[in-house]
Amino acid sequence: MSSNPLQTNTIEPVRCDYCELPVPGAVQGPVFCCSGCRFASAVTNERGDVGASRWMLTGLGVSLFFSLNVVMMTMALWAYADKPDTRFAAALADFLRWIALVFTIPVIAWLGVPLARNAGELLKRRQLSTDLLLLTGVIASFGYSIVSTIRGVGHVYYEVACVILVLVTLGRWLEATGRLKASEALHALESLLPDTVHRVVTSPLSEQEQEVLVPLSEICVGDRLRVRASERIPVDGIVIRGTATIDEQFFTGESWPAAKRPGSTLLGGTLNLDGDLIVKATALPQQGALGRLVEAVRQAQSAKGHYEQLADRCSRIFFPVIGVIAAGTAWWHGMHTGAEAALLNSLAVVLIACPCALALATPLAVWAALGTAARRGVLLRGGETLERLASVTALRLDKTGTLTTGTPSMKQFVCEDDSERDEVWSRAAALTDSSTHVFSRAVREFVETTRPLPSLTEVRSVPGRGIVARVDGEAGETLLGSARLMHEQSQRFAPRLAAAIRQWEIEPESFVLIGWGGEVRGLFLLREELRAEARDMIRDCQSLSLDLAVLTGDHSARGARLQREIGVPVRSELLPEEKLQAIRELRTQGVRVAMVGDGVNDAPALALADVGIAMGCGTDVTRESADVCLIRNDLSSIPWAIGFARQTVSTIRQNLFWSFAYNGLGVILASCGWLHPAIAAALMVISSLMVLGNSLRLQQSGELKSVDDPLGMGFKPQSTEQTVTEVTP
Amino acid sequence: MIEYPLILLGGLLGSSHCVGMCGGFAMIVGMNKPTFRENLWAQLSYSAGRLLTYCTLGAVSGYAGLRLVQTSPRLLNVPAALCLLAGLLLVVEGLFATGIIKRRGISMAPQSGCLMSPLFATMLKLPGLRNAFSAGLLTGMLPCGLLYAFLSLAASTGDMLRGMGVMLAFGLGTVPLMVATGAGAMLLKIATRQRLMKAAAWCVVLTGVLTVYRGGAFLKAANAPSRETATPACPFCAANDASAKKGQ
């Protein structure tokens, strides 16, 4: 396929090669957002270059070993040969200094060089980085120590250089892993598509069909693929051959698997439970329903929220501020205590102020939250949507298709003459068989008949009235539809049905009538059904202290009944403009309001609300009017999403508070000279870990609150090593 | 002298705790080794890595203890305080392990551990003794209550070499069971393992109580310098050690 100009024009932010999170202002080629990702990618690189990966690991191990020894040597130096008063002590001190120097060299070589390379690369992108400051510190302390060693007097700070390099590498690496984990939920979605597929090709010579195993990325539109039982459907497509039941719960929320036969459409990522299918691809893998969902989450990750912008601004002014403080510390201690103190204390300032935690505080929580929500079938348009959703205090719901299923179900059937029942049913089945109207479908589902359906001729639908057809061999027509159709076609109402209609006209219900031979024979009473989870959802929303109301265009009597049923105010007989007005009024009162609808009919109201929530987006996640798309028709996602958004925002606030307080306090301590650089390095790693752990907890809570199987597709999160749970006491 | 044998015993008895926490790593180290002999070497390298980290941490603690003694006011009995701290930590850690007290906010801890796992996994699965050794070095740095308790004990010695000694003794104590686990000799039934864990937990509590007692002996020795000779020569307490120190 030739390159699509539209595709090349879309602005795709450059992503880190390892953690796949957006990198600002990046260049061509392999890009890493930090040295941690560079390191992690080198270590875990599975695409061939195992040698390099082992080399990195060996380097880390060796550096760790040498660093521990250097630490012990300098400890011994301080403990036993600080002030050498004997010749033995002097000799010991000399020996320890030289051996520490020898042990430091490999650490500098193995871990210092990558740090230098990263700093250099950032410098080429015209970015001053903390890497650069750290590198300066390491070189300075190493250089100073060498001079001391050669002269045989003065302190050595080999352990500072070693510990900083080891801890910075380890800390960055942990951060990179944390970020990777943050996008894990997204990867879990992507992994629903198999890596390889069986393509069916017809050999040109023998005209026999053959199966070839090819990578998913090579599939083009129109390819025929074979999908066996218990395999996942790799692309959106159409069944050509075979039948199967397919688990589509992720998209439809329907726990009952769907039966598929030739001509049925299939969605990529759904699970073939039992059949053997030949499928024709109708979309490229990344442009199918699942691919579009993943892409939408990706885009959401690059949309920055208010907190993220705040953190960004802070990070930007952070660097010069820290530079100034470090320089000030160096100057002050240089004037008062000496060059050594100046070096160590300014190094400690840089280490403790390293804005890793601050830079991670918001994005990590947002990324983790967006991915987790997507896995639970909730697509959020970005960090800003999350923040707005968290601040929502009022919720307005549409009725039809939102609170109710949108498809009416049969409530009652009345027959004029009970002996005629089978005849009425089979005629009703035949008439409704071809119709797609929601009432027809409800009737067709209801009238399960084993009798062969009468064959029809001259079937025609009367718009807004019903269906008219002639049963084979009969002179008169059979009618199915509204009371008006019956009146217009002058069908007579017998006493029983007339009484039933009079009764139900008081309480406005929908009904479908069937009649032939000048007489109405049967009546189907239909009713819009509340979704099963609607009451739970309302209770959950109330416990989130949300102000609830239903806005509907429906008949006021039905609205009143709904209000009685669910205990929530219902405003009925609203025109679309009046719905808009209701939302606008709330907003002018300063109420943060979210509107829930199907995203098609009520798109303007959704767009006007602070947050528009569209139900049942299914495969169509790109509905523009909605900020939040619920992939399934599952109302319980709404309170979950609002609760989760609040939790995320509180996590972000905790992270920001923690990193500001921690860094601020640390800088004060360090600039006063009360913090040894090695300890500062360790504290920095701990600070990052706190933020990482706090953010990643969001993923857990997303899972805990969800049902047993959030994807409904037998999905299990990709677990890392089993040993993980055994790591910490 | 400090009671190295007791510490060794503490390590030995406490090492069921280590098996519970880090035994999985040892098993991974052993997984890809074709022969028992190779596995044994790998296990020993892994444990040697742990020991080196423990020793370094012990040295740092000992030195930190020394500085603490030097800088803190005379009124504060640093060794006694550290001993008491170490003892209490051991008791608490032991009680956690017995399940008598429940840990709160546990969800936080495994997360940070999880972050290490990809690195560990890669390192542990690679052949070569040096990788097992590196993994051991890193294992020694994992947060562990038992380790912290013994580190405070090391700090209470107030001497770099003795602090190293404490941690070496503790580490050596943990070696047999860890190596046995990794070498596949620990294929015990879950019930047996649970019983062993329970016993080990109480051993940790006991070590803690003895350490607290040792701290008390430090205090007593400091308060009653004239009655040095009357201090009982109990092998489980440091009274002798404390009085010897006094005499220096």
Contacts between the chains, C-beta under 8 A, distances in Angstrom:
chain1	res1	chain2	res2	distance
A	40	B	118	7.6
A	40	B	119	8.0
A	43	B	118	8.0
A	43	B	119	6.7
A	43	B	122	5.8
A	44	B	118	6.2
A	44	B	122	6.1
A	53	B	122	7.3
A	54	B	126	6.2
A	54	B	131	7.9
A	57	B	122	6.4
A	57	B	123	5.6
A	57	B	126	6.6
A	57	B	131	6.4
A	57	B	134	6.9
A	58	B	130	6.2
A	58	B	131	7.2
A	58	B	134	7.4
A	60	B	134	6.6
A	61	B	123	7.3
A	61	B	130	6.0
A	61	B	131	6.5
A	61	B	133	6.6
A	61	B	134	2.5
A	61	B	135	7.8
A	61	B	137	6.5
A	62	B	130	7.6
A	62	B	134	7.6
A	64	B	134	6.3
A	64	B	137	4.6
A	64	B	138	6.9
A	65	B	49	8.0
A	65	B	52	7.0
A	65	B	133	7.3
A	65	B	134	7.3
A	65	B	137	6.2
A	68	B	52	5.7
A	68	B	53	6.3
A	68	B	56	4.2
A	68	B	137	6.9
A	69	B	56	7.8
A	71	B	56	5.5
A	71	B	59	7.5
A	71	B	60	6.6
A	72	B	55	7.2
A	72	B	56	5.4
A	72	B	59	5.0
A	72	B	164	7.7
A	75	B	59	5.0
A	75	B	60	6.2
A	75	B	63	4.7
A	75	B	160	5.4
A	76	B	59	7.6
A	76	B	160	6.4
A	78	B	63	6.6
A	79	B	62	8.0
A	79	B	63	5.5
A	79	B	66	6.5
A	79	B	159	7.6
A	79	B	160	4.3
A	80	B	160	7.6
A	173	B	119	6.5
A	174	B	112	7.9
A	174	B	115	4.8
A	174	B	116	6.9
A	177	B	115	4.8
A	177	B	116	7.8
A	177	B	118	5.6
A	177	B	119	7.4
A	178	B	115	5.6
A	181	B	114	7.5
A	181	B	115	7.3
A	689	B	112	4.8
A	689	B	115	7.1
A	692	B	111	7.4
A	692	B	112	7.2
A	692	B	115	6.4
A	693	B	108	5.5
A	693	B	111	4.1
A	693	B	112	5.0
A	693	B	115	7.9
A	694	B	108	7.8
A	696	B	111	5.3
A	696	B	114	7.9
A	697	B	107	6.2
A	697	B	108	7.3
A	697	B	111	6.6
A	700	B	107	6.4
A	700	B	111	7.9
A	720	B	114	6.5
A	720	B	117	5.0
A	720	B	118	6.5
A	720	B	121	7.1
A	721	B	28	7.6
A	721	B	117	5.0
A	721	B	118	8.0
A	721	B	120	7.2
A	721	B	121	4.7
A	722	B	24	7.0
A	723	B	24	3.4
A	723	B	25	6.1
A	723	B	27	7.8
A	723	B	28	6.3
A	723	B	117	7.0
A	723	B	120	7.5
A	723	B	121	7.8
A	724	B	110	7.0
A	724	B	113	6.5
A	724	B	114	5.0
A	724	B	117	4.5
A	725	B	110	6.2
A	726	B	20	6.9
A	726	B	21	5.8
A	726	B	22	7.1
A	726	B	23	7.0
A	726	B	24	4.3
A	726	B	25	8.0
A	727	B	21	6.9
A	727	B	22	7.6
A	727	B	24	8.0
A	727	B	110	6.8
A	727	B	113	3.3
A	727	B	114	7.3
A	727	B	116	6.7
A	727	B	117	6.9
A	727	B	120	8.0
A	727	B	142	6.1
A	728	B	21	6.9
A	728	B	109	4.6
A	728	B	110	5.9
A	728	B	112	7.3
A	728	B	113	4.2
A	728	B	142	6.4
A	728	B	143	5.6
A	728	B	144	7.4
A	729	B	17	7.2
A	729	B	21	5.3
A	729	B	93	7.5
A	729	B	96	7.6
A	729	B	109	7.7
A	729	B	143	7.3
A	729	B	144	5.2
A	729	B	145	5.2
A	729	B	146	7.1
